[in-house]
Amino acid sequence: MLNYEEELKKFKPSLEVEEAEEEIYNRDLTDMTDLMQEMMKEAKRNSNQLR
């Protein structure tokens, strides 16, 4: 039978996961707010062109 407490003590995350996590947090990703702001700017430009 597994001793979960002992297994948890031995656990060490792989470096690949830590490196990926750092890369994800440091990357400037476009989020939904950025997309909505860009759509609003485009809509405003299009409405100004129609006038």
HELIX and SHEET records of a PDB file:
HELIX    1   1 TYR A    4  LYS A   10  1                                   7    
HELIX    2   2 LEU A   15  ASN A   26  1                                  12    
HELIX    3   3 MET A   32  LEU A   50  1                                  19    
END                                                                             
